[in-house]
Amino acid sequence: MSRKSYSTRELVRCLRRLGFTEEPHRGKGSHRWFVFLLDGLKTRTMLPAKRRDIPPKTYASMLRQIRLHQSEFAQACDGKLPPAEYAALLQVRRDDTSFKPRMD
């Protein structure tokens, strides 16, 4: 189920399926910010705006910020991980400062 790379467009689609929304007025520049609100706390991640393929380190950093493993993110992209299940996972993993995404 491993995948080499994602495009920015694919990552945006997957984040929106998880329930993330874009912060439109996050300043000028070449990046887009996405936020997920849960119990008044924000989970944020940032993506390059006009990149075709995201480098592996950037992808791993995004997974670490949203607290998902690669296989879970692939499920989200396929529509098999609804926002409610993601919220439950996030509640468990939010305080884990040592979280590292498994790159399956």
C-alpha positions as CSV (number, residue, x, y, z in Angstrom):
1,M,0.0,0.0,0.0
2,S,3.1,2.2,0.0
3,R,3.1,5.1,-2.4
4,K,6.0,7.0,-3.7
5,S,4.6,10.5,-3.8
6,Y,1.5,12.6,-3.8
7,S,0.7,15.8,-5.7
8,T,-0.4,18.9,-3.8
9,R,-3.9,18.5,-5.4
10,E,-4.2,15.0,-4.1
11,L,-3.1,15.9,-0.6
12,V,-5.6,18.8,-0.5
13,R,-8.4,16.4,-1.6
14,C,-7.4,13.9,1.1
15,L,-7.2,16.6,3.9
16,R,-10.7,17.9,2.9
17,R,-12.1,14.4,3.2
18,L,-10.7,14.2,6.7
19,G,-12.5,17.4,7.6
20,F,-9.7,19.9,7.3
21,T,-10.5,23.4,6.0
22,E,-8.2,25.9,4.4
23,E,-7.3,29.1,6.2
24,P,-7.7,31.5,3.3
25,H,-6.2,34.6,4.9
26,R,-3.1,33.1,6.4
27,G,-0.8,35.6,4.7
28,K,0.8,35.9,1.4
29,G,3.2,33.4,0.1
30,S,3.7,30.1,-1.6
31,H,2.1,27.8,1.1
32,R,-1.5,26.8,2.0
33,W,-2.5,26.2,5.6
34,F,-5.2,23.7,6.6
35,V,-6.8,23.4,10.0
36,F,-9.0,20.8,11.8
37,L,-10.9,22.0,14.8
38,L,-11.7,19.6,17.6
39,D,-12.9,20.7,21.1
40,G,-11.6,24.2,20.5
41,L,-8.0,23.0,19.7
42,K,-6.6,23.3,16.2
43,T,-4.5,20.8,14.3
44,R,-2.7,22.5,11.5
45,T,-0.6,21.5,8.6
46,M,0.9,23.4,5.7
47,L,1.4,22.4,2.1
48,P,3.3,24.1,-0.8
49,A,0.8,25.8,-3.0
50,K,2.1,25.1,-6.5
51,R,4.2,21.9,-6.2
52,R,3.4,19.0,-8.3
53,D,5.0,16.2,-6.3
54,I,5.6,16.6,-2.6
55,P,9.0,15.5,-1.4
56,P,9.1,12.5,1.0
57,K,10.3,14.6,4.0
58,T,7.5,17.2,3.5
59,Y,5.0,14.3,3.3
60,A,6.3,12.7,6.5
61,S,6.2,16.1,8.2
62,M,2.6,16.6,7.2
63,L,1.7,13.1,8.5
64,R,3.4,13.9,11.8
65,Q,1.5,17.2,12.1
66,I,-1.9,15.6,11.5
67,R,-1.0,12.5,13.6
68,L,-1.6,9.8,11.1
69,H,0.3,6.8,9.8
70,Q,0.8,6.4,6.1
71,S,-1.7,3.5,5.8
72,E,-4.3,5.5,7.7
73,F,-3.8,8.5,5.4
74,A,-4.2,6.3,2.4
75,Q,-7.5,5.1,3.8
76,A,-8.6,8.7,4.2
77,C,-7.7,9.4,0.6
78,D,-9.8,6.4,-0.4
79,G,-12.7,7.7,1.7
80,K,-12.5,4.8,4.2
81,L,-11.6,7.0,7.2
82,P,-14.4,9.4,8.0
83,P,-13.8,12.6,9.9
84,A,-15.5,11.2,13.0
85,E,-13.0,8.3,13.2
86,Y,-10.1,10.7,12.5
87,A,-11.3,12.9,15.4
88,A,-11.3,9.9,17.7
89,L,-7.7,9.0,16.6
90,L,-6.6,12.6,17.0
91,Q,-8.0,12.7,20.6
92,V,-5.9,9.7,21.5
93,R,-2.7,10.9,19.8
94,R,-2.9,14.7,20.4
95,D,-0.8,14.7,23.5
96,D,1.8,12.2,22.3
97,T,4.8,14.4,21.6
98,S,6.9,11.4,20.5
99,F,4.4,10.4,17.7
100,K,6.2,9.3,14.5
101,P,4.2,8.2,11.5
102,R,4.8,4.7,10.2
103,M,5.8,4.8,6.6
104,D,4.2,1.4,5.6
